[in-house]
Protein backbone atom coordinates (compact mmCIF):
# COMPACT_ATOMS: atom_id res chain seq x y z
CA UNK A 1 0.00 0.00 0.00
CA UNK A 2 1.14 3.53 -0.69
CA UNK A 3 0.78 4.43 2.99
CA UNK A 4 3.62 2.00 3.63
CA UNK A 5 5.63 3.57 0.86
CA UNK A 6 4.92 7.11 2.07
CA UNK A 7 5.75 6.21 5.66
CA UNK A 8 8.92 4.53 4.43
CA UNK A 9 9.89 7.68 2.53
CA UNK A 10 9.16 9.77 5.61
CA UNK A 11 11.65 7.71 7.55
CA UNK A 12 14.32 9.38 5.44
CA UNK A 13 13.20 12.77 6.76
CA UNK A 14 10.61 12.34 9.53
CA UNK A 15 8.00 15.05 9.87
CA UNK A 16 9.56 16.28 13.11
CA UNK A 17 12.82 16.85 11.25
CA UNK A 18 11.44 19.12 8.54
CA UNK A 19 13.26 22.30 9.54
CA UNK A 20 11.79 25.68 10.29
CA UNK A 21 14.52 28.06 9.21
CA UNK A 22 14.70 31.66 10.34
CA UNK A 23 15.26 34.19 7.58
CA UNK A 24 17.24 36.87 9.36
CA UNK A 25 16.20 40.19 7.83
CA UNK A 26 16.92 42.63 10.71
CA UNK A 27 13.47 44.18 10.45
CA UNK A 28 10.70 44.89 12.97
CA UNK A 29 9.28 41.38 12.54
CA UNK A 30 10.72 37.85 12.57
CA UNK A 31 10.40 35.73 9.45
CA UNK A 32 10.65 31.94 9.18
CA UNK A 33 10.22 29.28 6.51
CA UNK A 34 9.08 25.69 6.95
CA UNK A 35 11.05 23.69 4.42
CA UNK A 36 8.36 21.37 3.07
CA UNK A 37 10.41 21.23 -0.12
CA UNK A 38 12.63 18.77 1.75
CA UNK A 39 9.91 16.23 2.55
CA UNK A 40 10.83 14.09 -0.47
CA UNK A 41 13.13 14.65 -3.46
CA UNK A 42 10.41 14.13 -6.11
CA UNK A 43 7.06 14.23 -4.28
CA UNK A 44 7.77 17.73 -3.12
CA UNK A 45 6.24 20.03 -0.56
CA UNK A 46 2.47 20.42 -0.31
CA UNK A 47 1.97 17.95 -3.19
CA UNK A 48 3.17 15.16 -0.91
CA UNK A 49 0.54 15.95 1.71
CA UNK A 50 -2.26 16.70 -0.75
CA UNK A 51 -1.77 13.26 -2.30
CA UNK A 52 -1.37 11.38 0.99
CA UNK A 53 -5.03 10.63 1.80
CA UNK A 54 -6.16 10.68 -1.82
CA UNK A 55 -3.88 7.75 -2.58
CA UNK A 56 -4.18 5.85 0.70
CA UNK A 57 -7.98 6.02 0.84
CA UNK A 58 -8.13 4.79 -2.74
CA UNK A 59 -5.78 1.87 -2.13
CA UNK A 60 -7.67 0.87 0.99
CA UNK A 61 -10.70 0.27 -1.25
CA UNK A 62 -8.61 -2.58 -2.73
CA UNK A 63 -8.76 -1.90 -6.47
CA UNK A 64 -7.51 -4.94 -8.39
CA UNK A 65 -5.53 -2.82 -10.85
CA UNK A 66 -4.92 0.59 -9.26
CA UNK A 67 -4.73 3.43 -11.75
CA UNK A 68 -4.30 7.13 -11.00
CA UNK A 69 -5.35 9.90 -13.40
CA UNK A 70 -4.85 13.63 -12.98
CA UNK A 71 -4.60 16.90 -14.87
CA UNK A 72 -1.95 19.55 -15.38
CA UNK A 73 -0.13 21.94 -17.65
CA UNK A 74 3.21 21.54 -19.37
CA UNK A 75 5.30 22.29 -16.26
CA UNK A 76 2.88 21.05 -13.59
CA UNK A 77 4.38 20.26 -10.18
CA UNK A 78 1.32 18.13 -9.49
CA UNK A 79 1.76 15.96 -12.61
CA UNK A 80 5.43 15.51 -11.72
CA UNK A 81 4.52 14.45 -8.16
CA UNK A 82 1.77 12.04 -9.26
CA UNK A 83 4.17 10.36 -11.67
CA UNK A 84 6.72 9.96 -8.87
CA UNK A 85 4.08 8.43 -6.59
CA UNK A 86 3.27 5.97 -9.35
CA UNK A 87 6.90 4.95 -9.70
CA UNK A 88 7.49 4.62 -5.94
CA UNK A 89 4.28 2.66 -5.29
CA UNK A 90 4.24 0.67 -8.51
CA UNK A 91 0.92 2.16 -9.67
CA UNK A 92 0.07 2.98 -13.29
CA UNK A 93 -0.61 6.68 -13.90
CA UNK A 94 -2.09 8.84 -16.63
CA UNK A 95 -1.55 12.57 -17.01
CA UNK A 96 -4.10 14.64 -18.93
CA UNK A 97 -1.97 17.48 -20.26
CA UNK A 98 -3.29 20.87 -21.34
CA UNK A 99 -2.14 21.72 -24.86
CA UNK A 100 -2.46 19.37 -27.82
CA UNK A 101 0.50 21.16 -29.42
CA UNK A 102 2.80 19.44 -26.91
CA UNK A 103 2.09 16.03 -28.40
CA UNK A 104 5.14 16.10 -30.65
CA UNK A 105 7.49 18.10 -28.42
CA UNK A 106 7.02 16.67 -24.91
CA UNK A 107 10.54 15.19 -24.95
CA UNK A 108 11.88 18.76 -24.90
CA UNK A 109 9.92 19.52 -21.73
CA UNK A 110 11.78 18.50 -18.53
CA UNK A 111 8.61 18.02 -16.46
CA UNK A 112 6.86 15.83 -19.01
CA UNK A 113 10.04 13.91 -19.77
CA UNK A 114 10.54 13.23 -16.04
CA UNK A 115 6.91 12.11 -15.72
CA UNK A 116 7.17 9.81 -18.71
CA UNK A 117 10.38 8.27 -17.34
CA UNK A 118 8.46 7.55 -14.14
CA UNK A 119 6.10 5.46 -16.25
CA UNK A 120 3.25 7.95 -16.58
CA UNK A 121 1.22 7.77 -19.77
CA UNK A 122 0.50 11.19 -21.26
CA UNK A 123 -2.66 12.22 -23.07
CA UNK A 124 -2.69 15.67 -24.64
CA UNK A 125 -5.97 17.54 -25.02
CA UNK A 126 -6.86 20.88 -26.54
CA UNK A 127 -7.11 23.89 -24.28
CA UNK A 128 -10.83 24.02 -25.04
CA UNK A 129 -11.32 20.42 -23.90
CA UNK A 130 -9.20 21.05 -20.82
CA UNK A 131 -11.36 24.00 -19.83
CA UNK A 132 -14.29 21.64 -19.25
CA UNK A 133 -12.57 19.24 -16.88
CA UNK A 134 -15.80 18.12 -15.22
CA UNK A 135 -17.05 16.74 -18.52
CA UNK A 136 -13.64 15.31 -19.30
CA UNK A 137 -13.60 13.61 -15.89
CA UNK A 138 -16.93 11.95 -16.65
CA UNK A 139 -15.56 10.48 -19.87
CA UNK A 140 -12.40 9.30 -18.10
CA UNK A 141 -14.36 7.66 -15.30
CA UNK A 142 -16.41 5.81 -17.90
CA UNK A 143 -13.26 4.74 -19.75
CA UNK A 144 -11.43 3.79 -16.53
CA UNK A 145 -14.19 2.83 -14.04
CA UNK A 146 -11.79 1.67 -11.31
CA UNK A 147 -9.36 4.59 -11.58
CA UNK A 148 -8.74 7.30 -9.01
CA UNK A 149 -9.19 10.64 -10.77
CA UNK A 150 -7.56 13.48 -8.84
CA UNK A 151 -8.44 17.11 -9.70
CA UNK A 152 -5.94 19.57 -11.12
CA UNK A 153 -3.46 20.56 -8.44
CA UNK A 154 -4.66 17.70 -6.25
CA UNK A 155 -7.19 19.94 -4.50
CA UNK A 156 -10.17 18.26 -2.84
CA UNK A 157 -11.38 17.33 0.67
CA UNK A 158 -8.76 14.59 1.01
CA UNK A 159 -6.01 17.05 0.10
CA UNK A 160 -7.19 19.49 2.77
CA UNK A 161 -7.01 16.70 5.36
CA UNK A 162 -3.44 15.92 4.28
CA UNK A 163 -2.33 19.53 4.65
CA UNK A 164 -3.04 19.19 8.38
CA UNK A 165 0.24 17.27 8.60
CA UNK A 166 2.13 20.42 7.57
CA UNK A 167 1.19 21.77 11.00
CA UNK A 168 2.68 20.52 14.26
CA UNK A 169 3.61 21.70 17.75
CA UNK A 170 6.34 23.95 16.31
CA UNK A 171 3.99 25.83 13.98
CA UNK A 172 1.70 26.87 16.84
CA UNK A 173 4.11 29.59 17.93
CA UNK A 174 3.49 31.93 14.99
CA UNK A 175 1.14 34.85 14.45
CA UNK A 176 0.89 34.47 10.67
CA UNK A 177 0.91 31.41 8.42
CA UNK A 178 1.65 32.18 4.76
CA UNK A 179 1.35 30.06 1.64
CA UNK A 180 1.23 30.56 -2.10
CA UNK A 181 -2.20 29.84 -3.58
CA UNK A 182 -2.96 28.15 -6.89
CA UNK A 183 -6.00 25.90 -6.63
CA UNK A 184 -6.63 26.65 -2.94
CA UNK A 185 -6.17 23.29 -1.25
CA UNK A 186 -3.17 24.23 0.89
CA UNK A 187 -4.60 27.45 2.27
CA UNK A 188 -7.88 25.66 2.97
CA UNK A 189 -6.00 23.08 5.05
CA UNK A 190 -4.01 25.70 6.94
CA UNK A 191 -7.22 27.65 7.59
CA UNK A 192 -9.08 24.57 8.77
CA UNK A 193 -6.43 23.26 11.17
CA UNK A 194 -4.47 26.29 12.42
CA UNK A 195 -4.72 27.66 15.94
CA UNK A 196 -7.57 30.02 16.73
CA UNK A 197 -5.29 33.00 17.27
CA UNK A 198 -3.35 32.54 14.03
CA UNK A 199 -3.96 34.51 10.85
CA UNK A 200 -3.59 32.78 7.49
CA UNK A 201 -2.49 34.69 4.38
CA UNK A 202 -2.69 33.26 0.90
CA UNK A 203 -0.56 34.75 -1.85
CA UNK A 204 -2.49 34.32 -5.09
CA UNK A 205 -0.45 33.50 -8.17
CA UNK A 206 -3.55 33.21 -10.37
CA UNK A 207 -6.08 35.81 -11.47
CA UNK A 208 -9.21 33.96 -10.40
CA UNK A 209 -12.08 35.97 -8.95
CA UNK A 210 -13.80 32.78 -7.81
CA UNK A 211 -10.83 31.53 -5.79
CA UNK A 212 -12.09 32.70 -2.40
CA UNK A 213 -15.39 30.89 -2.87
CA UNK A 214 -13.55 27.75 -3.95
CA UNK A 215 -11.49 27.87 -0.75
CA UNK A 216 -14.60 28.38 1.37
CA UNK A 217 -16.07 25.24 -0.15
CA UNK A 218 -13.13 23.36 1.39
CA UNK A 219 -12.90 24.99 4.82
CA UNK A 220 -15.49 26.04 7.36
CA UNK A 221 -13.38 28.99 8.54
CA UNK A 222 -13.06 32.54 7.20
CA UNK A 223 -9.77 33.23 8.97
CA UNK A 224 -7.71 33.88 5.85
CA UNK A 225 -6.87 36.78 3.57
CA UNK A 226 -5.85 36.59 -0.06
CA UNK A 227 -3.18 38.93 -1.44
CA UNK A 228 -2.32 39.18 -5.12
CA UNK A 229 1.24 38.12 -5.85
CA UNK A 230 0.83 37.12 -9.50
CA UNK A 231 3.27 39.79 -10.74
CA UNK A 232 1.57 40.02 -14.11
CA UNK A 233 -0.20 36.67 -14.28
CA UNK A 234 0.12 32.96 -13.63
CA UNK A 235 3.34 31.58 -15.06
CA UNK A 236 4.63 35.06 -15.96
CA UNK A 237 8.22 35.58 -14.84
CA UNK A 238 9.58 39.12 -14.70
CA UNK A 239 13.22 40.10 -14.46
CA UNK A 240 12.73 41.36 -10.91
CA UNK A 241 11.28 37.96 -9.94
CA UNK A 242 14.45 36.26 -11.20
CA UNK A 243 16.67 38.80 -9.46
CA UNK A 244 14.80 38.34 -6.16
CA UNK A 245 15.02 34.54 -6.31
CA UNK A 246 18.73 34.62 -7.08
CA UNK A 247 19.48 37.17 -4.36
CA UNK A 248 17.38 35.20 -1.86
CA UNK A 249 19.24 31.99 -2.57
CA UNK A 250 22.61 33.69 -2.30
CA UNK A 251 21.78 35.35 1.03
CA UNK A 252 19.69 32.67 2.77
CA UNK A 253 20.81 29.48 0.98
CA UNK A 254 17.20 28.54 0.15
CA UNK A 255 16.22 27.84 -3.48
CA UNK A 256 12.86 29.21 -4.65
CA UNK A 257 10.92 28.49 -7.82
CA UNK A 258 9.42 31.37 -9.83
CA UNK A 259 5.71 30.46 -10.00
CA UNK A 260 4.66 29.98 -6.38
CA UNK A 261 7.05 30.35 -3.43
CA UNK A 262 9.37 32.79 -5.18
CA UNK A 263 6.55 35.24 -5.84
CA UNK A 264 5.13 34.77 -2.36
CA UNK A 265 8.43 35.61 -0.69
CA UNK A 266 8.98 38.63 -2.90
CA UNK A 267 5.55 39.96 -1.95
CA UNK A 268 6.13 39.25 1.74
CA UNK A 269 9.35 41.28 1.65
CA UNK A 270 7.41 44.13 0.08
CA UNK A 271 4.73 43.91 2.78
CA UNK A 272 7.35 43.89 5.56
CA UNK A 273 8.93 47.03 4.12
CA UNK A 274 5.45 48.62 3.94
CA UNK A 275 4.91 47.72 7.65
CA UNK A 276 1.90 45.54 6.83
CA UNK A 277 2.65 43.22 9.76
CA UNK A 278 2.47 44.55 13.34
CA UNK A 279 5.78 45.02 15.12
CA UNK A 280 7.24 41.86 16.68
CA UNK A 281 5.02 39.58 14.59
CA UNK A 282 6.29 36.06 13.96
CA UNK A 283 5.61 35.03 10.37
CA UNK A 284 5.86 31.46 9.10
CA UNK A 285 6.02 30.85 5.35
CA UNK A 286 5.57 27.38 3.90
CA UNK A 287 7.96 26.38 1.13
CA UNK A 288 5.62 24.33 -1.04
CA UNK A 289 8.35 22.77 -3.15
CA UNK A 290 8.05 22.66 -6.93
CA UNK A 291 11.75 23.20 -7.52
CA UNK A 292 11.52 20.83 -10.49
CA UNK A 293 9.92 23.75 -12.35
CA UNK A 294 13.13 25.81 -12.36
CA UNK A 295 14.58 23.85 -15.27
CA UNK A 296 11.53 24.50 -17.43
CA UNK A 297 11.46 28.17 -16.45
CA UNK A 298 15.10 28.55 -17.42
CA UNK A 299 14.42 27.02 -20.84
CA UNK A 300 11.85 29.73 -21.48
CA UNK A 301 14.10 32.48 -20.08
CA UNK A 302 17.01 31.30 -22.19
CA UNK A 303 14.91 31.47 -25.36
CA UNK A 304 14.11 35.09 -24.44
CA UNK A 305 17.82 35.89 -23.84
CA UNK A 306 17.12 36.77 -20.23
CA UNK A 307 18.90 36.11 -16.95
CA UNK A 308 18.44 32.60 -15.59
CA UNK A 309 17.51 31.31 -12.14
CA UNK A 310 20.67 30.00 -10.52
Protein Blocks (a to p, Z undefined) as FASTA:
>chain_A
ZZlmmmmmmmmmgfklmccddddehiabdcddddfklmpmklgcjllmmmmmmmmmmmmn
opabgcddddddfklmklmmmmmmmmmnopacddddehjklmmmmmmpmklmmmmmnopa
cddddfklmmmmmlmmmmmmmmmmmbccddehhiafklmmmmmmmpcfklmmcfbdcddd
fkommmmmmmmmmcfkbccddddfbdcfklmmmmmmmpcbfcbccddfkgopahiacfkl
mmmmmmmmmmnopacdfklmmmmmmmmmmmmmnomacghiacddddeejmlmmmmmmmmm
mmnopacdZZ
